[in-house]
Amino acid sequence: MMTTKIESVTLNDGVKIPAFGFGTFQIPADGSTYQAVKEALNLGLYHIDTAAAYFNEAEVGKAVRESGIPREDIFVTSKLWLQDYGYEAAKKGIDTSLRKLGLDYIDLYLIHQPYGDVPGAWKAMEEAKKAGKIRSIGVSNMTPKIWNSFVPQFDTIP
């Protein structure tokens, strides 16, 4: 187990996120993700990043749940994929991520790609945050031009 503590950054809503984490992009869901996340957690990397589009949320969640580390000490990031954009679709996508992860909440949930009904998805994410399903919400893969076309419409700033 690592003895050094990884620094954190405070998001604009007050949630602290570890500045360094372990990403699971392109790790297959054939037991490899479970093993990799288990090892990352054993090394003290308590920020784990996954996404609906990575198809490995279930293995990430299993490793988190079986780690023996208190859930509040592990920061889990996941992302909503394009097929779940729009208000109703995003509500289902959030619940699907939670179910696959097997967790009561996700620490950070992101709009993965800024295409389609991003405002509708964002509204569903804001509601999920208020309901305690998500601690913090944000965006990824946004250029400044795309940011300026969406974010001014949001009630919550990413």
C-alpha positions as CSV (number, residue, x, y, z in Angstrom):
1,M,0.0,0.0,0.0
2,M,1.3,3.5,-0.8
3,T,2.1,5.7,2.1
4,T,2.0,9.1,0.3
5,K,-1.3,10.9,0.2
6,I,-2.4,12.1,-3.2
7,E,-3.3,15.7,-3.3
8,S,-6.9,16.7,-4.0
9,V,-8.5,19.6,-5.9
10,T,-11.7,21.2,-4.6
11,L,-14.4,21.5,-7.3
12,N,-16.7,24.5,-7.5
13,D,-19.4,22.7,-5.5
14,G,-16.9,22.0,-2.6
15,V,-16.4,18.3,-3.4
16,K,-12.7,17.2,-3.2
17,I,-11.4,15.1,-6.1
18,P,-8.0,13.4,-6.0
19,A,-5.7,15.1,-8.4
20,F,-4.4,11.8,-9.7
21,G,-6.4,8.7,-10.5
22,F,-6.6,5.4,-12.4
23,G,-8.4,5.4,-15.8
24,T,-10.1,2.2,-17.1
25,F,-10.5,3.3,-20.8
26,Q,-9.8,0.3,-23.1
27,I,-9.5,-2.3,-20.3
28,P,-11.7,-5.2,-21.3
29,A,-14.5,-6.4,-19.0
30,D,-13.2,-9.9,-19.0
31,G,-11.9,-9.8,-15.4
32,S,-9.0,-7.5,-16.4
33,T,-10.8,-4.3,-15.3
34,Y,-11.6,-5.9,-11.9
35,Q,-8.0,-7.0,-11.4
36,A,-6.6,-3.6,-12.6
37,V,-8.8,-1.6,-10.3
38,K,-8.2,-3.9,-7.4
39,E,-4.5,-3.4,-7.9
40,A,-4.8,0.4,-8.3
41,L,-6.8,0.6,-5.0
42,N,-4.2,-1.6,-3.3
43,L,-1.5,0.9,-4.4
44,G,-3.5,3.8,-2.9
45,L,-5.0,5.2,-6.1
46,Y,-8.4,6.0,-4.7
47,H,-9.8,7.9,-7.8
48,I,-11.1,5.4,-10.4
49,D,-12.4,6.7,-13.7
50,T,-14.8,4.7,-15.9
51,A,-17.7,5.4,-18.3
52,A,-20.8,3.8,-19.8
53,A,-19.0,3.7,-23.1
54,Y,-16.1,1.7,-21.6
55,F,-18.4,-1.2,-20.9
56,N,-16.6,-2.0,-17.7
57,E,-18.6,-0.2,-15.0
58,A,-19.7,-3.5,-13.4
59,E,-16.1,-4.6,-12.9
60,V,-15.1,-1.2,-11.5
61,G,-17.9,-1.3,-9.0
62,K,-17.2,-4.9,-8.0
63,A,-13.5,-4.0,-7.3
64,V,-14.6,-0.9,-5.3
65,R,-17.2,-2.9,-3.3
66,E,-14.8,-5.8,-2.6
67,S,-11.8,-3.6,-1.8
68,G,-12.3,-3.4,2.0
69,I,-11.8,0.3,1.7
70,P,-14.6,2.5,3.0
71,R,-16.7,3.7,0.1
72,E,-16.4,7.4,1.1
73,D,-12.6,7.0,0.7
74,I,-12.9,6.0,-3.0
75,F,-13.7,8.6,-5.6
76,V,-15.5,7.1,-8.6
77,T,-16.0,9.1,-11.8
78,S,-18.2,7.8,-14.6
79,K,-19.7,9.4,-17.8
80,L,-23.0,9.5,-19.6
81,W,-22.7,8.4,-23.2
82,L,-24.4,9.8,-26.3
83,Q,-27.3,7.3,-26.5
84,D,-28.4,8.6,-23.1
85,Y,-28.6,12.3,-23.8
86,G,-31.9,14.0,-23.4
87,Y,-33.8,14.3,-20.1
88,E,-35.6,11.0,-19.9
89,A,-32.8,9.0,-21.5
90,A,-30.2,10.5,-19.1
91,K,-32.3,9.6,-16.1
92,K,-32.2,6.0,-17.3
93,G,-28.5,6.2,-18.1
94,I,-27.7,7.5,-14.6
95,D,-29.7,4.7,-13.0
96,T,-28.0,2.1,-15.3
97,S,-24.6,3.3,-14.4
98,L,-25.5,3.1,-10.7
99,R,-26.9,-0.4,-11.1
100,K,-23.9,-1.6,-13.1
101,L,-21.5,-0.1,-10.6
102,G,-23.5,-1.5,-7.7
103,L,-23.0,1.7,-5.8
104,D,-25.4,4.0,-3.9
105,Y,-23.8,7.1,-5.5
106,I,-21.2,8.3,-8.1
107,D,-18.8,10.9,-7.0
108,L,-18.5,12.6,-10.3
109,Y,-20.6,12.1,-13.4
110,L,-19.7,13.8,-16.7
111,I,-21.3,14.6,-20.0
112,H,-18.8,12.4,-22.0
113,Q,-19.2,14.1,-25.4
114,P,-21.0,17.3,-26.1
115,Y,-23.4,16.3,-28.8
116,G,-27.2,16.0,-29.0
117,D,-29.5,17.0,-26.2
118,V,-26.9,18.1,-23.7
119,P,-29.2,20.5,-21.9
120,G,-31.8,17.8,-21.3
121,A,-29.1,15.4,-20.0
122,W,-27.7,18.1,-17.8
123,K,-31.1,18.7,-16.2
124,A,-31.4,15.0,-15.4
125,M,-27.9,15.1,-13.9
126,E,-28.7,18.2,-11.8
127,E,-31.8,16.3,-10.4
128,A,-29.7,13.2,-9.7
129,K,-27.2,15.4,-7.8
130,K,-30.0,16.9,-5.7
131,A,-31.3,13.3,-5.1
132,G,-27.9,12.2,-3.8
133,K,-27.3,9.8,-6.7
134,I,-24.3,11.9,-7.8
135,R,-22.1,14.1,-5.7
136,S,-20.7,16.3,-8.4
137,I,-21.5,16.9,-12.1
138,G,-19.3,18.1,-15.0
139,V,-18.4,17.9,-18.6
140,S,-15.6,16.5,-20.7
141,N,-14.3,16.9,-24.2
142,M,-15.7,20.4,-24.6
143,T,-13.9,23.1,-26.6
144,P,-14.4,26.7,-25.4
145,K,-16.8,27.2,-28.3
146,I,-18.9,24.2,-27.4
147,W,-18.8,25.2,-23.7
148,N,-20.1,28.6,-24.5
149,S,-23.0,27.2,-26.5
150,F,-24.2,24.9,-23.7
151,V,-23.0,26.0,-20.2
152,P,-24.8,29.4,-20.1
153,Q,-28.1,27.4,-20.3
154,F,-27.2,25.3,-17.2
155,D,-28.5,26.1,-13.7
156,T,-25.4,24.4,-12.2
157,I,-21.9,25.4,-13.5
158,P,-19.8,22.3,-14.2
